[in-house]
Amino acid sequence: MHVVITGANRGIGKAMAERYRAAGHSVTGTARDGSEAVTLDVTDTAQHADMAQKLNGQPIDLLICNAGVYLDKGQSIDGYAPEMWAQSFAANVTGVFLTVQALLPNLRAAKGKIAIISSQMASHTRAPGGSYIYRASKAAALNLGRNLSKDLETDGIAVGIYHPGWVKTDMGGEAGDITVDASADGLLARFEALNSNTSGCFETWDGRPHAY
């Protein structure tokens, strides 16, 4: 199996890549800093084109859109500069779409799967205030995934959207509920279970359906 993981150089992305490699699968990781096989800033269309050229002709069984940012963490109501909105949506929403778009021929060749890492903070049932940009961008990523699942049905490509848990990472912080290892193990099980019948699902790392 060939797996492509964006943002594979740290946190959950790194843990997932390690597990797939240990299981004998071929993994292509991407990272902005050049530390992975493919250098990719998901907001950069030229780098997407380079990635597509590098992977040309290689079927992809699973694309994990994991790269993302949480730029407004800790912002107060008088914060949230317009540039922060633009940068966040470019990475968390447009970046997901550009990645799928660039690798669609590879996914079609394998009738592969797409896993989009969103968050429970995307759900209308989780609205305690704050983190406006992150919540809005992850809600948009959820919406994007749901619509992609419909448009890619005829290609045999299943799309799932996932909450990875509140994980103890640089992004999640030390107050997180679960470890990176627990999240990665759970997510891999979710991706394995994803199929045409469950395409469009929004699930938690431990297999529970989540309200949109």
N, C-alpha and C positions, 0 to 999 in steps of 0.2 A: 504494500500500500504506500502511495506517495501522499504525504501530508505537507501542506504549506501553512505556516503559522506566522502571522505578523506580530511584531513586538515580542520576538522569541528570546531576547537577550536578558530578560529579568522577570522576576515575579512568576505569575501563573504561566505566562507564555514559555518561559524557560523550563519550568517544571513539566509542562505538557510535552515539550520537545524531548526532554530527557527520557520520559516514559516511552514515547513512541520509538525513539532510537534504541532503547534497551530491549524493546519487543521485536526488534529487527526490521522496523519499517524505515523507509526512506523519508527523511525530513528536510525540507527547505525552510530555513528560518529567515526572517527579515528583521532588520534593525536600522534605526536612523544613524547609529554611530559607526556602522561598517563592521561590527563585530560578528555578524552572521553572514551566511553565504550570499545573501542578497541585501544590498544597501537600499533601504526604502524609507523615505519620509512619506507617509501615506497621503500627505497634502500636495505632493509634488508630482504633477502629471508626467514630467520627463522621466522621473525615476520609475513610475509605473510602466512606461513604455520600455525602459531598459529591462525591467523585470520580465515583462511579457516576452521580449526578445530572448532573454537568457533561458526561459523555460519553454520556449517554442517547441511544440511537438511532444512535450512531456505530459501525459495524462495526470490529472490531479484527482485523487480519490476523496480528499477532504481538505477544504480550505477553512482555516480558523481565523476569523477576523477579530484579533485580540488587541491590537494596538489602539491606544486611546490616551486621553489626557483628562486631568481633573484640575484645571487651572484656577477655579474659583473657590477652592477649599478654604474655608475660614473667612471668606469675604463678608463684610457687613452690608446692610441694605443700601448704603451710599457708595458702595464699590461697584463692581461689575462693569468695567470699562467696555465700550463697544468692541475694541480690539480683542478683548478676552472672549466675547461671544463669537466673533468671526473665527478666531484661531481654534476654539473648542469645537465648533460645528464642522470646520474644515477637517479636523482629525477624526472626530467621533462619528460623523455622519457621511460627509462627502468622501472621506478616506475609505470608508467601508465600501461605498458604491464603486469608487474608482478601482479598488482592488478586485471586486467581483467582475467588473466590466473588463479589466485587463486580462483576467485569467479565465474568462468564460469559455473560450475554445478548449482549454485544457480540461475544464470541468465537464464540458459536453462530451469530450472524448472518453471520459471514464464513467459518465453518468454519476458524477461525484456528489458530495454533500457540502453544504456551506453551514458553518456554525458562527453565529454572531454573538460576541460577548457584550451584553447590555448590562442591566442592573435592575434590581427591584425598585431602585429610585426612579425608574422609568414609569412605574405603575401609578395610575390615578389613586390607587388605594394607599399609597405611601407619599403623603404630602404634608409633612410636618413643618414646612418652611425652609428657607435657606437653600444653598447650593443650586440656585436657579438655573445656571448655565448647564451644569453637569446633568441635572435632572431632565432639562428640556432636550439636551442633545442625546441622552440615552433613550428618551421616549421616542425621539425621531429615528434612532437606530432600530428600535423595536418595530416601529411603523414600516420602516424600509424593509426589514426582514420579512414581515408579514406579507407585504406586497410582492416582494421577490419570490416568495414561495408560490404565489399564484402564477406569476409570469413564467416561472421556470418548470412548471409541472410537465409541460409537453417535452421538455428536454430530459426528463427523468432525474432532475436535480432536486433533492430535498433540502430545505432550509430550516434551521432551528435557531431560536434566540434564547439566550441563557443568562441567568443571574448566577455569578460565580460564588456567591456568598460574600459576607463582609470579612475579607481576608487580611491577615496580618502581613501587609506588604508596605512598600514606600507610599503607595497610593492610599491603601486602606488604613494604615497606621497601626500602632501596637494595641489599640483597643479592639481590634477585629475579633470576630467570634470564632473563626476557624483558621487553621494553618494552610499554607500554600499547598502542602501535600494532600490534605483532605479535599481541597477544592479541585486540584488537578485530577485526583482519582475519580471524584464524582463526575466531573465534566467529561472525562474520557468514556465513562459508562453511558452518559447521555448521548454522546456523539455516536457511539456504537449502536444504540437503540434507535436513532433517528432513521426514518424511512418515509416513503411516499405517503403512508397513512397518517404520519404524525407531523408532516411538513407544515410549517407555520406555527409550531408550538412555542410557547414561552414558558420555560421550566427553570426551576432552581437546580443548583449543582447536585442536590441529593434526590432529584427525581420528582419533586412536587410541581404540579401545574401552578403557574402564577397568574393572578388576575392582570389583565392589561391595564 
